[in-house]
Amino acid sequence: MIIRQLKYQICSSEFNRPVITQKLITNHKSCIFVKIETQEGKNSIGECSPLPNFSIDTIPQAENEIKALQEKIGSGLIVDMEAYLKGITHIPSLRFSLEQAIHKPDTDNSMRIPVNEMIGISSVNKTLERINSAVDKGILTIKLKLDANSFLNEIERIKVIRNDFPQINIRLDLNGLWSFRQAQKYIPLLSEFGIEYVEQPVADIDDLIELSKLSNIQIAADESVKTYDDAVKFLDDSEIKHLVIKPMTIGFRESLKIIEHANEIKKFVIVSSLFETNIGRNALLYLASKTKHNLAHGLAVYSKIGNALIDNLFEIRGGFIEHNYTKNINDILTEINFGE
């Protein structure tokens, strides 16, 4: 594909509620919308949306690379996009946005993807309020961020959740903050609560694989999956059955390859958001639709950026994320100011 023109716009999102984990506390996020025009005159859009402390790249880094690419295109240089994309693996969020714009993933009103509710570190009462609200929306899978330094208190929170909501699936996320010894000690204490899986309890890949052999609860990999090769190591050479991937940290095409490989060997990929706007989430919905299971994906996070078309492109109905039937992502191209 030959790109005739490249434009971008930086935007800031405000969250409905603060995101609180041990790696991040924030109530806002910046992103870059990237618009490309092909030699045939067709326009499409992608989202570059790294998240501090989760992504290896940053907004300034991505913007600098976009400006350099604009100069090449503006000078009349024909850029081999396939080769170019292979050369920016160190800026995966930009790679994701350009691959999204090039691929133009097609989502439609028939897609209904089950979603989980992510709940950060909070009091028992606030946690119960959030779960009750999620259940009212039909969401029956809860992803609970744990305080790795206060596990005995967290055990009490989990116990209350399980007693009050026996019908829900519970996922626990440590963001890799336990040591191997802590994980060995604490995970058996979770056996009575019917945990679906413990996500990234330790940071080291080899420790995670070893833990999956020893644990009586399913272990999921998340932050350790940075590339397709990482994913293949977990899928082919370990007892781990669940991979939680954040495509914004990997790239759109690599994420699709991971999903296809997992499908072939009957393992499970959970597609997770990094608090993208609905432009990026449109691509995530497409990727989630390519998985061959009925497990909930991490796509129910909301943000507001002051644009009704973007805010309301998707809705949660009966525990599923789906189009709201009245809006199309192509309409967004006319709603964002790309300096035109």
C-alpha positions in Angstrom: 0.0 0.0 0.0 1.2 3.5 -0.8 0.1 6.3 1.5 -0.4 9.7 -0.2 -1.1 11.7 2.9 -0.7 11.3 6.7 -2.3 13.5 9.3 -2.7 13.2 13.0 -4.5 14.8 16.0 -3.6 14.5 19.7 -6.5 14.2 22.0 -6.9 13.9 25.8 -9.5 11.6 27.4 -11.1 12.0 30.9 -12.2 8.8 32.6 -15.5 8.5 34.4 -13.7 7.3 37.5 -10.0 7.2 38.4 -8.0 4.1 37.5 -6.2 2.8 40.6 -3.7 0.0 40.4 -0.3 -0.5 42.0 1.3 0.5 38.7 -0.9 3.4 37.8 -3.2 6.0 39.3 -4.8 8.3 36.8 -8.1 9.9 35.6 -7.0 10.9 32.1 -5.1 9.7 29.1 -3.7 11.1 25.9 -3.9 9.5 22.5 -3.1 10.2 18.8 -5.7 9.7 16.0 -3.9 8.9 12.8 -5.6 9.5 9.4 -4.2 8.1 6.2 -5.1 8.7 2.6 -4.1 6.1 0.1 -3.0 6.6 -3.5 -6.6 5.7 -4.5 -7.9 8.6 -2.4 -9.5 6.5 0.3 -9.3 7.6 3.9 -9.1 5.6 7.1 -8.2 6.1 10.8 -6.3 4.4 13.6 -5.6 5.1 17.2 -2.1 5.4 18.9 -2.8 5.1 22.6 0.1 4.1 24.9 -0.5 3.9 28.6 2.2 5.0 31.1 3.7 2.2 33.1 2.1 -0.4 30.8 3.5 0.6 27.3 7.1 0.7 26.3 6.5 3.8 24.1 5.1 7.3 24.7 3.0 9.9 23.0 6.0 12.2 22.3 7.9 9.3 20.9 5.1 8.4 18.6 4.4 12.0 17.5 8.1 12.4 16.6 8.0 9.3 14.4 4.7 10.5 12.8 6.3 13.8 11.9 9.3 12.0 10.4 7.0 9.8 8.3 5.0 12.9 7.2 8.3 14.5 6.0 9.1 11.4 3.9 5.6 11.3 2.4 5.5 15.0 1.8 8.8 15.0 0.0 7.4 12.6 -2.6 9.2 9.5 -1.3 7.3 6.3 -1.8 7.3 4.6 1.6 7.2 0.8 1.6 4.7 0.5 4.5 5.4 -3.3 5.1 9.1 -2.6 5.6 8.3 0.6 7.6 6.0 -1.2 10.0 8.6 -3.9 10.7 11.0 -1.1 11.6 8.9 0.4 14.4 8.4 -2.5 16.7 9.8 -0.2 19.4 6.8 2.0 19.0 4.0 -0.6 19.1 1.1 1.8 19.7 2.0 3.7 16.5 2.4 0.4 14.7 -1.1 -0.6 15.9 -2.6 2.7 14.7 -1.2 2.5 11.2 -2.0 -1.2 10.9 -5.6 -0.5 12.0 -5.8 2.3 9.4 -4.4 0.0 6.7 -6.3 -3.1 7.6 -9.6 -1.2 8.3 -11.0 -4.0 10.5 -14.7 -4.4 9.7 -17.0 -4.6 12.7 -20.8 -4.6 12.3 -24.0 -4.7 14.3 -24.0 -8.5 14.4 -20.9 -8.6 16.7 -21.6 -9.2 20.4 -18.6 -9.8 22.6 -18.9 -10.8 26.2 -17.0 -8.4 28.5 -15.6 -8.3 32.1 -15.8 -5.4 34.5 -12.3 -4.3 35.8 -12.3 -3.1 39.4 -9.2 -1.4 40.8 -7.9 -1.4 44.3 -10.7 -0.1 46.6 -12.6 -0.7 49.7 -15.0 -3.6 50.1 -18.0 -1.4 50.0 -17.0 0.4 46.8 -16.1 -2.9 45.3 -19.5 -4.4 46.0 -21.2 -1.3 44.6 -19.2 -1.6 41.4 -20.0 -5.3 41.1 -23.6 -4.8 41.7 -23.7 -2.1 39.0 -21.9 -4.5 36.6 -24.3 -7.4 37.4 -27.2 -5.0 36.7 -25.8 -4.5 33.2 -25.6 -8.3 32.7 -21.8 -8.5 33.3 -20.9 -11.7 35.1 -17.1 -11.7 34.9 -15.2 -9.4 37.3 -11.5 -8.7 37.0 -10.2 -7.6 40.4 -6.9 -5.7 40.7 -5.2 -6.8 43.9 -2.9 -4.9 46.3 0.1 -7.2 46.2 1.4 -5.8 49.5 -1.9 -6.4 51.5 -2.9 -9.9 50.4 -4.5 -10.9 53.7 -6.8 -7.9 53.4 -7.5 -8.8 49.8 -8.5 -12.3 50.8 -11.2 -10.8 53.0 -12.4 -8.7 50.0 -12.5 -11.7 47.8 -14.4 -13.7 50.4 -17.1 -11.1 50.7 -17.4 -10.8 46.9 -17.8 -14.6 46.6 -20.4 -14.7 49.4 -22.4 -11.9 48.0 -22.1 -12.8 44.3 -21.9 -16.6 44.0 -22.9 -16.4 40.3 -20.0 -14.4 39.0 -16.7 -15.4 37.5 -13.7 -13.8 39.3 -10.4 -13.0 37.8 -7.5 -11.7 39.9 -4.7 -9.5 38.5 -1.4 -8.9 40.3 0.4 -7.1 37.4 3.5 -9.2 38.1 4.1 -7.8 41.5 4.5 -11.0 43.6 7.7 -12.9 43.9 7.7 -16.5 43.0 7.8 -17.5 46.7 4.8 -15.2 47.4 2.8 -16.7 44.6 3.6 -20.2 45.8 2.4 -19.2 49.3 -0.7 -17.2 48.4 -2.3 -18.9 45.4 -3.3 -22.1 47.3 -5.2 -19.8 49.7 -7.5 -18.8 46.8 -8.8 -22.3 46.1 -12.1 -22.1 47.9 -13.2 -19.0 46.0 -13.7 -20.5 42.5 -11.2 -18.2 40.8 -11.3 -18.4 37.0 -7.6 -17.5 36.8 -4.8 -15.5 38.4 -3.4 -13.0 35.9 0.3 -12.3 35.8 1.1 -13.1 39.5 4.9 -12.8 38.8 6.9 -10.8 36.3 9.5 -13.3 35.2 8.5 -15.4 32.2 10.2 -18.6 33.4 8.7 -18.2 36.9 5.3 -17.8 35.3 5.6 -20.9 33.3 6.9 -22.9 36.4 4.1 -21.6 38.5 1.5 -22.7 35.9 2.8 -26.3 36.4 2.5 -26.1 40.2 -0.7 -24.1 40.7 -4.1 -25.6 41.3 -5.7 -22.5 39.8 -5.3 -21.5 36.2 -2.5 -18.9 35.6 -2.8 -16.3 32.8 0.0 -14.4 31.2 -0.5 -10.7 30.5 2.4 -8.2 30.7 4.9 -11.0 29.7 3.2 -11.1 26.2 5.0 -8.4 24.3 5.5 -10.1 21.0 4.2 -13.0 18.9 7.2 -15.0 19.9 6.4 -14.4 23.6 2.9 -15.7 23.0 4.1 -18.8 21.1 6.4 -19.7 24.0 3.5 -19.6 26.4 1.0 -21.3 24.1 3.3 -24.1 22.9 5.7 -24.7 25.8 3.7 -24.2 29.0 0.6 -25.3 30.9 -0.8 -21.7 30.5 -4.1 -21.8 28.7 -5.1 -18.1 28.9 -3.2 -15.2 27.4 -4.4 -11.7 28.1 -3.2 -9.5 25.3 -3.2 -5.7 25.0 -2.9 -5.2 21.2 -1.9 -1.6 21.7 1.4 -2.9 23.3 1.9 -5.6 20.6 0.5 -4.3 17.3 -2.7 -5.2 15.4 -1.3 -7.8 13.0 0.8 -9.5 15.7 -2.2 -9.7 17.9 -4.3 -11.3 15.1 -1.5 -13.9 14.6 -1.5 -14.7 18.3 -5.3 -15.3 18.2 -5.1 -17.5 15.2 -2.3 -19.6 16.7 -4.2 -20.0 20.0 -7.4 -21.0 18.1 -5.4 -23.8 16.3 -4.3 -25.4 19.6 -7.6 -24.7 21.5 -6.2 -22.2 24.0 -7.7 -18.9 24.9 -6.8 -15.3 24.1 -8.5 -12.5 26.1 -8.4 -9.2 24.3 -7.8 -6.3 26.8 -8.1 -2.6 26.5 -5.6 0.0 27.5 -8.4 2.6 27.9 -8.5 3.4 24.2 -11.3 5.6 22.8 -13.9 3.8 20.7 -11.7 4.3 17.6 -9.1 1.9 19.0 -11.8 -0.2 20.6 -13.3 -0.8 17.2 -10.2 -2.7 16.3 -10.2 -4.6 19.6 -13.8 -5.7 19.0 -12.7 -7.0 15.7 -9.8 -9.0 17.2 -12.0 -10.3 20.0 -14.5 -11.5 17.4 -11.7 -13.7 15.9 -11.3 -15.8 19.1 -13.1 -19.1 19.3 -14.4 -19.1 22.8 -17.1 -17.5 24.9 -15.0 -16.1 27.7 -15.3 -12.4 28.6 -12.9 -9.9 27.1 -11.6 -6.7 28.8 -13.4 -4.2 26.6 -15.9 -2.6 29.0 -13.7 0.4 30.0 -15.2 3.8 29.4 -13.7 7.2 28.7 -15.1 10.6 27.7 -13.4 12.8 25.2 -16.2 15.3 24.6 -17.4 13.9 21.3 -20.8 12.1 21.2 -20.0 10.1 18.2 -16.9 8.7 19.8 -18.4 8.3 23.2 -21.4 6.3 22.0 -20.1 4.1 19.2 -20.5 1.1 21.5 -22.8 0.1 24.3 -23.0 -2.7 26.9 -26.2 -4.7 26.7 -26.8 -7.8 28.7 -23.1 -8.3 29.5 -22.0 -7.9 25.8 -20.3 -5.0 24.0 -21.9 -4.2 20.7 -22.5 -1.4 18.3 -25.3 1.0 19.2 -26.7 0.5 15.7 -26.9 4.2 14.8 -23.2 5.2 14.4 -20.4 4.1 12.2 -16.6 4.6 12.8 -16.3 6.1 9.3 -18.4 9.0 10.5 -15.8 9.9 13.1 -13.4 11.0 10.3 -15.6 14.0 9.8 -15.7 14.8 13.5 -12.0 15.0 14.3 -10.0 18.1 13.4 -6.9 17.0 11.5 -5.9 20.5 10.8 -8.2 20.7 7.8 
